[in-house]
Amino acid sequence: MTTTSYPLRPFLPADAMALRELFAASIEELCQEDYDEDQRAAWASAAADADAFMKRLASALTLVVHDEGEHLGFANLKDNQTIDMLYVHPFYAGEGVGTALCAALETLAAARGTEAISVDASDTAQIFFEKRGYVPMRRNSIPIDDQWLSNTTMTKQLKPVSAKATP
């Protein structure tokens, strides 16, 4: 059963190690059909430097789903208009964790006046974002170490959050 009622909270520095592990596990387990072993290893290496990874999480609006002592997923919004990262632990894929995170980021961005939100979606995540109304804009080839990874820049128009009517 999927739900979007997961407990969301802001990123805390104490989350960094668990989120590094979740990031790597998500890439390794969920992206096997779309990226080969060398590509996944290169991609996961983005979290090899713990301090740099923590700074990346702290430099954006990062939300975490942490429930019953476990980190289920995390996502962050950079410059109030770009989903920089959205990762779900493989055990919770398809259970609504990514949906809850994405919906929260979209709502926050709209409330802050953002008219459109974008994401560089992995080949694995592209269908997820299409189902949420994101439209493919361009394909990208990203060099990481000695590997090339493809993704797709996608955008979604956001509905402005209307001001509450005053009586």
C-alpha positions in Angstrom: 0.0 0.0 0.0 1.4 3.4 -0.9 0.9 6.5 1.2 2.1 10.1 1.2 1.7 10.5 5.0 5.3 9.8 5.9 6.9 12.0 8.6 9.0 14.6 6.9 11.6 16.7 8.7 14.6 18.9 7.8 18.0 17.4 7.4 20.2 17.3 10.5 24.0 16.8 10.4 23.5 13.6 12.4 21.7 12.1 9.3 24.7 12.4 7.0 26.2 9.0 7.4 22.9 7.2 7.1 21.9 9.2 4.1 25.3 8.5 2.4 24.5 4.8 2.9 21.0 5.2 1.6 22.2 7.1 -1.4 24.7 4.3 -2.4 22.1 1.5 -1.7 19.5 3.3 -3.8 21.8 3.7 -6.7 23.2 0.1 -6.5 19.8 -1.6 -6.0 17.3 0.5 -7.9 19.3 1.5 -11.0 20.7 -1.9 -12.1 18.5 -2.1 -15.2 19.5 1.4 -16.5 23.2 1.8 -15.5 26.0 -0.8 -15.5 28.1 -1.6 -12.5 30.9 0.9 -13.4 28.4 3.7 -13.9 26.7 3.0 -10.6 30.0 3.0 -8.8 31.0 6.3 -10.3 27.6 7.8 -9.5 27.7 6.5 -5.9 31.2 8.0 -5.5 29.6 11.4 -5.1 29.1 10.5 -1.5 32.6 9.2 -0.9 33.7 12.5 0.6 31.5 12.6 3.8 32.1 16.3 4.4 31.4 17.3 0.8 28.2 15.2 0.8 27.0 16.7 4.1 27.7 20.3 2.7 25.7 19.4 -0.4 22.8 18.3 1.8 23.1 21.3 4.1 23.4 23.9 1.3 19.9 23.2 0.0 16.5 22.6 1.6 16.8 18.9 2.4 13.9 16.9 3.7 14.3 13.5 5.3 11.8 10.7 5.9 12.8 9.1 9.2 10.4 6.7 10.7 10.8 4.2 13.6 14.5 4.7 13.7 15.1 4.2 10.0 15.9 6.6 7.2 13.5 5.8 4.3 14.4 8.5 1.9 15.6 12.1 1.4 15.3 14.9 -1.2 16.6 18.4 -1.6 15.6 21.5 -3.4 18.4 23.7 -4.7 17.9 27.4 -5.3 14.2 26.9 -4.7 13.7 25.6 -8.2 15.7 22.4 -8.8 15.3 19.0 -7.2 19.0 18.2 -6.8 18.6 14.8 -5.1 15.7 12.4 -4.4 16.6 9.0 -3.1 14.6 6.3 -1.5 15.9 3.3 0.4 15.4 0.2 -1.8 13.3 -1.5 0.9 10.8 1.3 0.6 10.8 1.9 -3.2 7.2 2.0 -4.5 5.7 2.7 -1.1 5.1 6.4 -1.5 8.2 7.8 0.1 9.5 9.5 -3.1 6.0 10.8 -3.7 5.8 12.3 -0.3 9.2 13.9 -0.6 8.6 15.3 -4.1 5.1 16.6 -3.2 6.6 18.5 -0.2 9.3 20.1 -2.3 6.8 21.1 -5.0 4.6 22.6 -2.4 7.4 24.5 -0.7 8.7 25.8 -4.0 5.3 27.0 -5.1 4.7 28.7 -1.7 8.0 30.6 -2.2 6.8 31.8 -5.6 8.6 29.4 -7.9 6.6 29.0 -11.2 8.4 25.9 -12.5 10.5 23.2 -10.9 13.1 21.1 -12.7 15.1 17.9 -12.1 17.8 16.0 -13.9 16.1 12.7 -13.7 18.0 9.4 -14.0 16.8 7.0 -16.5 15.4 5.0 -13.6 13.5 7.9 -12.1 12.2 9.4 -15.4 8.9 7.5 -15.3 8.3 8.6 -11.7 8.7 12.2 -12.6 6.6 11.9 -15.8 3.7 10.5 -13.6 4.0 13.6 -11.5 3.6 15.9 -14.5 7.2 16.6 -15.4 8.0 17.1 -19.1 11.3 16.0 -20.6 13.2 19.0 -22.0 16.6 17.6 -23.0 18.9 14.6 -22.6 22.2 15.0 -20.8 25.5 13.0 -20.7 27.4 13.6 -17.5 31.0 12.6 -17.1 31.8 11.1 -13.7 35.3 9.8 -13.2 35.9 7.7 -16.4 32.1 7.0 -16.9 29.3 8.7 -18.8 25.9 8.7 -17.2 22.8 9.9 -19.0 19.8 11.7 -17.5 17.0 13.9 -18.7 16.3 17.4 -17.6 12.5 17.6 -16.9 10.3 20.5 -15.7 6.9 20.9 -14.2 4.8 24.1 -14.0 3.7 24.8 -10.5 0.4 26.2 -9.5 0.9 29.3 -7.4 -0.2 29.1 -3.8 -3.1 31.6 -3.6 -3.1 34.0 -0.8 -5.9 33.4 1.8 -8.8 35.6 1.2 -9.4 38.1 4.0 -13.0 38.4 5.3 
